[in-house]
Amino acid sequence: MSDTVRPAQETEHREELYATPSESFTERYLGLSFTKFIIAFVTVVALSIYLGILLFGDNSLEVLLHLEEYENYLQHEIDTYLSENAALQKEYFELKELEPEK
């Protein structure tokens, strides 16, 4: 008599067998618990903001490249003024009829 299963027990076993587990949305579709999902999401957002600041902020790569370009411009100006100064000194010594020092 123990081998026979009553209809009520059979229904209970069938419900247990085919019952869907109570999973949250993030566990079902992302494989993460809600707290782990929130932690991962906050981490990704924080890193994105940090990279944005590094690339486009006041101390960013863009500012560094602009300053390097400005440094090259100033170096070119220095070279121009040095050569102009040498030419003017030569003209000055010629006008004074002195020979420039070597």
CORFEN-V219463 format. One record per pair of residues at least 12 apart in sequence whose C-alpha atoms are under 10 Angstrom apart, sorted by the first residue. I is the first residue (numbers start at 1). GAP is how many residues later the second one is. D is the distance in whole Angstrom. If there is no record, write none. Layout:
i->I gap->GAP d->D
i->I gap->GAP d->D
This chain:
i->26 gap->12 d->10
